[in-house]
Amino acid sequence: MSAPSLFLTVESEGGAVCLRLAGVLDYDTSDELAARADACIEQGPRAGELHLDCEKLRLCDSTGLSALLMIHRRTTARGITLFLDNPPPFMERMLSVTGTRHLFAPESGKARQSCPDEVRETTD
Amino acid sequence: MAPPPGIPVTRTGERQASGVWSTAPHPVLESAAGGVLTEVNPAASRLLRGARPGVRLADAAPAWLARADQDLRDRIVNGSGDTDGGASGWIGARSFEAHPSRSGNGNVVWWLVEDTDRRRAEEALATERERTAFLTEASHVLLSSLNTDRCVSATARLASEYLAEAAVVVSPARGGKLPLAHAVGGQDVVRSLVAADPSQLPGLDEALQGFPPVASRWIDPAALPAWMIPEGYTGTITSVVITPLPGQGVPAGALVLLRSGGQFTENEQIFARLFAARAGAALSAAHLYAEQSAITHTLMQDLLPPRLHRVNGVEFAGGYRPAAAQERVGGDFFDVHHAGSDGDDSSLVVLGDVCGKGLEAAVLTGKIRNTLQALVPMADDHQRMLGLLNGALLNSHHTRFATMVLASVRRTDHVVRLRLTSAGHPVPLVVRADGRVDEVGTHGTLIGALPDIESRTAETVLRPGETCLLYTDGFTEARGGPLGDEMFGEERLKRALSECADMPAEAVVERIQMLAAQWVRGGGHDDMAVVAITAPRTNHLSAVDGHTRGRYTA
């Protein structure tokens, strides 16, 4: 694969951390997401919230879901609430079929505000 | 090399000129008509014994020089061509370039300039280039096959063609026997298995253990056991080289080179080691690959989905199309278990999809199938089965999961009663006799990643000719179609299934698989597994025990 197919951006404001996901979350990229999320969890967001913004996600396969479940396990252990913001329809369907929708706090009306545009750290 | 400048050459041919030549640092000869020498300086007479004025050049000098002299003279007589053409060749163990110049009286003066060192360097370079080319070629041939047998044969053949007259590859002993590969002169390789002791040949045992090679001069060719000599090889062996074939950690065998008449030089022995290093690497790669594929093969025997058939008066058919042909075991699986007890003829069908791919997924699949097999006695209680399976799979260091559908199938009278439970899996579909397609209302949590799971079981009844289809999302998510990137999707699957009313289970599976294959054409897709459960048409005279096929009415 010539270019990484998952783009991750970390933003934070007011203690809430937001990981923006863009591209493909699959067998080749899910480890990267898990590692980045781990780093965010280690920092311990002060507001106790970790947002995963999936608006730009094009695809998520079973290993992608596995990574999300791992992130859920780690945030739960730390008392951090895990939000899944702007999940595309295919993701809603996947979460619903697999019976895992309830694990992720529903997108609040403020989802977008909790992910400010101010970029603190970017990876490619 | 041009002749050294600044050396005075006489054009008069006068006698006193020889005084000048006598100080020339190179051998100088003057020949007159008929190739008779007229002048020979001291350097020339030291080089060519017997060369003195009055002697014919042909009698005193090597043929190449006499011929060059003759040719030059012919050209002068004909007045044709240039008269500068030199020649070169060996005089004894030394190489010379001969540069002619004409003296005024029509004689030819030959200046001999030694170029032995350059010649030797050129030869060494050419040899080195040849060897590099050979090693490149050898690496290519050896690595182009990951088959151990072909690799051994190639090693013996290449070695017998380029390194020696005959070569023997001795592989590590198997069950007290030594596998040998003999080759002579790059010809066909003869393989054999010999009950022999490698210590019969000094140095062989050591080489097989990977110790550095023993110098060829210490190996007595007379000590060579008969089994080492290739069949039909008639020469008397005068020199033997034994080199280990170094592998990954363990030696891959030994290479024995044989030659009759002449010894292997130090240089040749070093070269043989370079070749052996490549051959050993290729052999051990082939060996590792063979081991790997044997393991995969063994695992596959156990993990491949079973062939389904009619059980307890219900038709079952299954189809499996893995994502990549080289990984025949993937993350999808299905099984049909006999779940009946006390005369209750029911079956438990499981179809599932494990997250991930390759061997990792295959191992998890094996674990799930084994666990479920053990849990079959409690097939009446899907929730309990799934709960126990979930507990068995939960793991603190990963969240790999599986989704699956359990279907308890029991035939009563002419209908088939189904209890279906989805654990995070796409819902089963049922095609009714009139072509209507229903979704079965079961829903549940995936298995293996969360401490708490829940599921809801749904029941349905299949009348004769109706089919319940369990499938993995490889079908609905298969990308293809006219534009190449559209998902097959649930709607298309339902439409395809609606045409399968009244079809036997085998036909339903074949049709669904065919449509999906047409959809993706050559494109990539995930594993696709499908199971059809069909209530057969009751047009057979049930002789009625449900086990035998019975006889069909018209």
Interface residues (C-beta under 8 A of the other chain):
Chain A: Y27 D61 S62 T63 L65 S66 A67 L69 M70 R73 V97 T98 G99 T100 L103
Chain B: G331 D353 C355 G356 K357 H398 T399 R400 F401 T403 A423 G424 H425 P426 V427 H443 G444 T445 L446 A449 L450 I453 E454 S455 D526
